[in-house]
Amino acid sequence: MDEAPKVAPDFEKRRRAKNVAIALTLAGFCALFYAITVVKMIK
């Protein structure tokens, strides 16, 4: 009987929102470093 513990729906919603925020932040940093690299290559 290895069932995952039941979690409140609002907790799942907050967890998903936090994961999306982390993913967007990471993507933003990647885009920023890419843009800095391109600008440095042009100059």
Contacts in CASP RR format, 6 or more apart in sequence:
PFRMAT RR
TARGET T0000
AUTHOR 0000-0000-0000
METHOD contacts of the structure
MODEL  1
MDEAPKVAPDFEKRRRAKNVAIALTLAGFCALFYAITVVKMIK
END
